[in-house]
């Protein structure tokens, strides 16, 4: 038997890595000429010309009008930017709703639509609602459609392997359905991983080689980027960080195990603990609301909120013990708690993580967070143009 380690890296693979780095440089710095790209990436202009030519041929990139010549004279440069001939369909399938967006190659969200499920646990309702929402793409010239979805995903087939919150979706050939509706390439991946792609290509992870993208809210998940690559097992295996066991005798999780990270660091836990502690209106408990109550002097809110932050940090500390990626970009509910919540999480994480010198860094995403939608677009770009993610 032979595996990937029995073969040399092909020129195609090397080209994919180099094209990815060119695209990331443009996302980071804006339109750049070939000479400017060469300086940013530490290579010759001739190397850049060879790397970008396939992207120009495929209309992934285009040349903008010439800029004025420099004071030293010479041929005026033509900055490179993203092609505008096609757009990308981006989809986020959450537990209770679907968000779809039309995204330009430069990461601009052109249009979006949010549609709630009548019953997100029913496969017919999910497919019917999804098809209705995807009407946004009708008449568009699509490069492809990317989908981020909670649950275990076979990325080679675009099939749902297991959805703990909606078991009726287990085995659903999601990519096959969407391809039949639109006849374009469709790629499906685990939601936190797609969120990490959004951070890496368009968001707060653009300048980081190593980081963890953490989602907080009704569910919990984490996507990892190591040495510039999104971490995933064969056919998309792994990545179910929310189901790491923190307490083997803890609460029964929807996955069937006890004491998963998700059982102590999500909104259902926060609401239940708020009720036990006597926090007013516990059914509406959130990081934002408890932070406000704690600021106003509520000791029960202070206590519950700090335990919530500690529980989030405990799972992050386990990831830091395992991978040591050092940076944690936090999305979802915890963002509503602002700097106070960030500081709580960071403090608990520093106390629980290995001491290797610099403390782990916790960064909050923007409240108006488009990372999963943008990550779904990045998923399409990576597959269509063979970038190495």
C-alpha atoms as one frame of an Amber mdcrd trajectory, in Angstrom:
protein
   0.000   0.000   0.000   1.115   3.544  -0.635   0.001   6.835   0.844   0.623
  10.557   0.451   4.035  10.321   2.133   5.225   7.869  -0.549   5.032  10.531
  -3.275   6.832  13.763  -4.001   4.874  17.019  -3.980   3.876  17.740  -7.580
   4.369  21.020  -9.407   0.575  21.341  -9.371   0.555  21.210  -5.571   3.353
  23.764  -5.344   1.465  25.996  -7.791  -1.652  25.762  -5.640   0.243  26.875
  -2.537   1.797  29.802  -4.399  -1.506  30.893  -5.920  -3.073  30.795  -2.445
  -0.362  33.078  -1.103  -0.828  35.553  -3.939  -4.569  35.664  -3.306  -4.080
  36.128   0.434  -1.647  38.973  -0.222  -4.281  40.729  -2.330  -6.966  40.221
   0.330  -4.583  41.654   2.907  -3.155  44.633   1.003  -5.615  45.451  -1.794
  -4.751  45.724  -5.535  -1.022  45.202  -6.155   1.173  45.194  -9.238   3.377
  42.212 -10.052   6.424  44.078  -8.735   4.639  44.933  -5.477   3.538  41.326
  -5.041   7.124  40.179  -5.628   8.360  42.506  -2.874   5.630  41.424  -0.423
   6.264  37.721  -1.044  10.060  37.857  -1.344  10.381  36.455  -4.870  11.249
  37.767  -8.317   8.794  39.510 -10.594   9.268  36.676 -13.095   8.128  34.158
 -10.465   5.023  36.221  -9.739   4.252  36.450 -13.456   4.380  32.648 -13.730
   2.188  32.167 -10.637  -0.549  34.657 -11.630  -0.834  33.751 -15.310  -3.151
  30.738 -14.704  -5.302  32.943 -12.453  -5.580  35.570 -15.196  -6.383  32.891
 -17.768  -9.161  31.492 -15.557 -10.441  35.046 -14.810  -9.820  34.532 -11.093
  -7.763  37.729 -11.343  -7.884  40.678 -13.733  -5.664  43.617 -14.508  -6.922
  47.024 -13.426  -6.164  50.148 -15.509  -2.544  51.286 -15.524  -1.330  53.493
 -12.726   0.862  56.524 -13.385   4.524  55.715 -13.972   6.891  56.145 -11.034
   9.350  59.033 -10.780  12.036  56.643 -12.033  10.113  56.184 -15.287   9.482
  52.819 -16.883   6.303  51.070 -17.933   3.280  52.023 -15.782   2.206  49.063
 -13.625  -1.169  47.333 -13.927  -2.468  46.338 -10.479  -3.989  42.888 -10.128
  -7.388  42.403  -8.540 -10.124  39.807  -8.482 -12.128  38.911 -11.576 -15.748
  40.006 -11.770 -17.095  37.624 -14.421 -18.580  35.174 -11.898 -19.802  35.270
  -8.313 -19.863  32.650  -5.550 -22.824  31.124  -3.767 -22.271  30.902  -0.007
 -24.514  29.008   2.419 -24.592  28.618   6.203 -26.955  25.897   7.423 -27.581
  26.550  11.119 -29.876  24.535  13.377 -32.837  26.894  13.016 -32.288  28.786
   9.759 -30.346  28.988   6.526 -28.353  32.012   5.400 -27.417  32.320   1.743
 -25.345  35.067   0.156 -23.987  36.049  -3.215 -20.303  36.882  -2.745 -17.867
  38.551  -5.141 -14.375  37.100  -5.541 -12.956  39.987  -3.541 -15.042  38.963
  -0.516 -17.776  41.579  -0.900 -21.212  40.281   0.122 -23.467  41.481  -2.708
 -26.809  40.117  -1.500 -27.986  37.841   1.291 -31.136  36.123   2.477 -32.041
  34.524   5.821 -34.884  31.995   5.978 -36.008  30.199   9.164 -36.847  26.503
   9.177 -40.326  25.449  10.203 -38.764  22.290  11.659 -34.980  22.091  11.308
 -35.056  18.442  12.379 -37.171  17.383   9.390 -35.231  16.577   6.225 -38.044
  17.646   3.867 -38.377  21.015   5.623 -34.617  21.568   5.517 -34.370  20.760
   1.806 -37.495  22.744   0.937 -36.379  25.808   2.895 -32.871  25.559   1.462
 -34.180  25.388  -2.099 -36.395  28.418  -1.464 -33.484  30.414  -0.027 -31.202
  29.444  -2.903 -33.576  31.241  -5.246 -31.253  34.184  -4.564 -28.786  32.553
  -6.974 -31.176  32.147  -9.904 -29.880  33.782 -13.065 -26.393  34.296 -11.617
 -23.179  33.041 -13.209 -21.801  31.050 -10.286 -18.270  29.762  -9.870 -19.668
  27.264  -7.363 -21.577  26.967  -4.089 -19.938  26.462  -0.698 -21.852  25.240
   2.352 -20.927  25.382   6.029 -23.015  23.076   8.211 -22.894  21.817  11.791
 -22.280  18.113  12.219 -19.882  15.535  10.815 -19.445  15.954   7.065 -17.877
  13.668   4.469 -16.237  16.440   2.455 -15.304  14.154  -0.441 -19.003  13.487
  -1.139 -20.643  16.521   0.470 -22.704  14.170   2.620 -23.921  14.601   6.209
 -22.517  11.752   8.278 -24.072  12.713  11.613 -26.089  15.642  12.923 -26.672
  15.275  16.664 -29.323  18.000  16.737 -31.159  16.707  13.661 -30.572  12.938
  13.292 -33.025  12.783  10.374 -30.327  14.512   8.302 -27.828  11.689   8.870
 -26.700  10.336   5.513 -28.176  13.263   3.550 -26.283  13.729   0.237 -26.486
  17.501   0.499 -24.062  18.376  -2.299 -25.889  16.009  -4.654 -29.209  17.797
  -4.052 -27.794  21.296  -4.544 -25.836  20.252  -7.653 -29.045  18.895  -9.176
 -30.724  22.287  -8.635 -27.907  24.441 -10.020 -25.482  22.273 -12.028 -22.389
  23.949 -10.536 -19.689  22.515  -8.242 -20.902  22.277  -4.627 -18.605  21.849
  -1.622 -19.764  21.120   1.940 -17.664  21.279   5.115 -18.007  21.382   8.900
 -19.272  24.805  10.081 -16.381  25.750  12.451 -13.849  24.826   9.751 -15.651
  27.009   7.235 -15.676  29.815   9.815 -11.894  29.373  10.179 -11.483  29.703
   6.394 -13.414  32.974   6.585 -11.091  34.215   9.337  -8.028  33.098   7.414
  -8.876  34.610   4.050 -11.029  37.618   4.865 -10.956  38.258   8.612  -8.919
  38.485  11.786  -6.742  35.490  10.880  -5.306  37.006   7.693  -1.962  37.791
   9.334  -1.806  34.617  11.458  -0.246  31.317  10.461  -1.682  29.486  13.489
  -5.000  30.076  15.241  -8.250  28.526  16.456 -11.618  29.898  15.353 -14.156
  29.278  18.145 -17.940  29.512  17.759 -20.052  30.128  20.878 -23.843  30.131
  21.164 -26.538  27.467  21.033 -23.789  25.041  20.013 -20.006  25.128  20.318
 -17.275  24.377  17.806 -13.718  25.153  16.792 -11.857  25.191  13.485  -8.056
  25.039  13.575  -5.464  26.582  11.243  -1.901  25.315  11.620   1.048  26.604
   9.593  -1.399  28.316   7.267  -3.462  25.175   6.604  -6.946  24.331   7.855
  -6.751  21.151   9.941  -8.992  18.334   8.734  -8.709  14.563   8.647  -9.278
  12.282   5.637 -12.567  13.124   3.873 -13.149  15.907   6.419 -12.934  13.702
   9.521 -12.380  15.244  12.954 -12.947  18.758  14.173 -15.746  17.948  16.631
 -14.089  19.991  19.369 -17.414  20.672  21.092 -17.556  16.983  21.950 -14.257
  16.827  23.832 -15.106  15.433  27.266 -14.355  17.858  30.109 -16.204  15.902
  32.819 -16.759  12.158  32.338 -19.520  12.254  34.988 -21.150  15.387  33.628
 -24.430  16.063  31.872 -25.498  13.776  29.035 -24.773  15.422  25.674 -26.897
  15.154  22.522 -24.096  13.018  21.068 -24.724  10.381  23.776 -21.556  10.974
  25.801 -21.285  12.731  29.151 -19.599  16.002  29.991 -18.770  17.282  26.512
 -17.429  20.844  26.246 -20.712  21.750  24.571 -22.723  20.761  27.681 -21.068
  23.436  29.866 -20.169  26.282  27.483 -23.266  27.003  25.410 -26.407  29.105
  25.799 -28.574  26.190  27.031 -26.139  25.777  29.968 -26.076  29.540  30.559
 -29.880  29.737  30.685 -30.176  26.737  33.028 -27.514  28.047  35.401 -29.038
  31.535  35.349 -32.345  30.027  36.447 -30.670  28.099  39.289 -28.822  31.219
  40.444 -31.931  33.403  40.419 -30.858  35.697  37.572 -33.961  37.603  36.338
 -35.460  36.377  33.048 -33.086  33.423  32.703 -34.636  32.336  29.394 -33.046
  35.375  27.750 -29.600  34.898  29.321 -26.672  35.727  27.059 -23.136  37.075
  27.400 -24.354  40.568  26.552 -27.206  40.535  29.080 -25.243  38.969  31.954
 -22.332  41.333  31.371 -24.718  44.257  31.686 -26.301  42.838  34.859 -22.890
  42.135  36.395 -21.820  45.689  35.602 -24.959  46.906  37.422 -23.969  44.953
  40.530 -25.817  41.617  40.209 -23.722  39.006  42.028 -25.666  36.010  40.618
 -25.060  37.308  37.079 -21.383  37.901  37.884 -20.947  34.364  39.215 -22.733
  32.611  36.332 -20.990  34.712  33.684 -17.553  34.013  35.147 -18.223  30.261
  35.213 -19.401  30.447  31.595 -16.168  32.220  30.603 -14.127  29.666  32.562
 -15.882  26.757  30.838 -15.236  28.254  27.401 -11.588  28.762  28.372 -11.203
  25.188  29.703 -11.939  23.715  26.282  -9.614  26.227  24.639  -6.894  25.273
  27.148  -7.268  21.613  26.122  -6.772  22.642  22.496  -3.743  24.672  23.543
  -2.321  21.669  25.377  -2.782  19.566  22.245  -1.798  21.974  19.454  -0.390
  25.131  21.030  -1.711  27.411  18.282  -1.666  30.418  20.587  -4.394  32.625
  19.080  -8.149  32.173  19.602 -10.665  34.111  17.505 -14.014  33.950  19.313
 -17.325  34.309  17.463 -20.987  34.197  18.380 -22.596  34.804  21.759 -19.410
  35.626  23.698 -18.778  38.610  21.403 -21.828  40.300  22.949 -19.985  40.506
  26.268 -17.377  42.784  24.719 -13.973  43.446  26.243 -15.160  42.357  29.693
 -16.043  38.888  28.397 -12.852  38.677  26.349 -10.782  39.504  29.434 -12.597
  36.856  31.510 -11.960  34.147  28.898  -8.338  35.235  28.400  -7.669  35.249
  32.146  -9.031  31.737  32.679  -7.228  30.502  29.559  -3.892  31.897  30.743
  -4.282  30.111  34.065  -5.201  26.762  32.475  -3.020  26.677  29.347   0.605
  25.475  29.303   3.105  28.180  30.256   5.410  28.523  27.260   6.281  32.201
  27.612   3.734  34.439  25.911   0.158  33.881  27.082  -2.462  32.703  24.555
  -4.197  35.583  22.802  -8.007  35.855  22.727  -9.543  38.039  19.996 -13.260
  38.814  19.613 -14.803  38.800  16.144 -16.866  41.745  14.999 -20.529  41.789
  16.144 -21.628  41.920  12.478 -19.887  38.634  11.738 -19.820  37.277   8.163
 -16.983  34.781   8.695 -18.945  31.613   7.943 -20.506  33.054   4.789 -17.130
  34.350   3.619 -15.549  31.023   4.549 -18.083  29.215   2.368 -16.972  31.460
  -0.501 -13.331  30.733   0.342 -14.117  27.013   0.280 -15.249  27.359  -3.347
 -12.217  29.451  -4.325  -9.874  26.925  -2.746 -11.370  23.959  -4.581 -11.994
  25.537  -7.984  -8.547  27.122  -8.250  -6.683  24.401  -6.329  -5.471  26.607
  -3.518  -3.969  24.827  -0.554  -6.134  25.462   2.533
